[in-house]
Amino acid sequence: MNTSSAEQIKLPSILDVKFLEDSISVGLSDGRTIIVPLAWYPKLATAQKKQLGRFEISPSGYGIHWPDLDEDLSVYGFFYPQQTPP
């Protein structure tokens, strides 16, 4: 059976996404809110507000996709980044 890394380690799912002046706020199912600078994600940092507002939370709740920007973020990536943000 194939399961995602997020499911194997029981990460919370994404409930909502909001944009603050220079950051993204992600509300999680366990009550936590993650706030990170948009500068960490160049495609999001340079996007227009309309493009930022057009996102989809994956059916599993573990990812966010911006079809206009071809950008994806995940809960796993918030907790376990592959590299140090700029």
C-alpha positions in Angstrom: 0.0 0.0 0.0 1.4 3.4 -0.9 1.1 6.1 1.7 2.5 9.6 1.7 5.2 10.7 4.1 2.7 13.1 5.7 0.4 10.1 6.4 3.2 7.9 7.8 4.2 10.5 10.4 0.7 11.8 11.1 1.1 15.4 10.1 -1.9 17.7 10.5 -3.9 18.7 7.5 -4.3 22.2 6.0 -7.7 23.8 6.9 -7.1 27.3 5.5 -4.7 29.6 3.8 -4.5 33.4 4.3 -2.1 36.0 3.0 -0.8 38.7 5.2 1.2 41.7 4.0 4.5 39.8 3.3 3.7 36.3 4.6 1.5 33.3 4.2 -0.5 31.9 7.1 -1.6 28.3 7.1 -4.1 27.0 9.6 -3.7 23.3 10.5 -6.1 20.7 11.8 -4.3 20.4 15.1 -4.9 24.1 16.0 -1.5 25.4 15.0 -1.0 28.2 12.5 2.2 28.4 10.5 3.3 31.8 9.2 6.2 32.1 6.8 7.6 34.9 4.7 6.5 35.0 1.1 10.2 35.8 0.3 10.9 32.1 1.0 8.9 31.2 -2.1 9.9 33.4 -5.0 6.9 32.5 -7.2 4.5 33.5 -4.5 6.5 36.6 -3.6 6.3 38.0 -7.1 2.7 36.9 -7.8 -0.3 39.3 -8.1 -2.9 39.1 -5.3 -5.4 37.6 -7.7 -2.9 34.8 -8.5 -2.2 34.2 -4.8 -5.9 33.9 -4.0 -6.4 31.2 -6.6 -5.1 28.1 -4.8 -6.4 24.6 -4.1 -5.9 22.6 -0.9 -5.3 19.0 -2.0 -8.0 16.5 -1.2 -5.8 14.8 1.4 -5.2 18.2 3.1 -1.5 17.9 3.0 -0.7 20.3 0.1 -1.5 23.6 -1.5 -1.4 24.2 -5.3 -1.4 27.4 -7.3 -2.4 26.5 -10.8 -1.6 29.9 -12.3 1.9 29.8 -10.8 2.7 26.1 -11.1 3.7 26.2 -7.4 3.1 23.6 -4.7 3.7 23.7 -0.9 3.1 20.9 1.6 2.7 20.5 5.3 5.7 18.2 5.2 7.8 20.9 3.6 6.8 23.4 6.3 8.0 21.1 9.1 10.9 19.4 7.3 12.3 21.9 4.7 14.8 20.4 2.3 17.0 23.5 2.3 17.5 26.7 4.3 15.2 29.5 3.1 16.9 32.5 1.6 
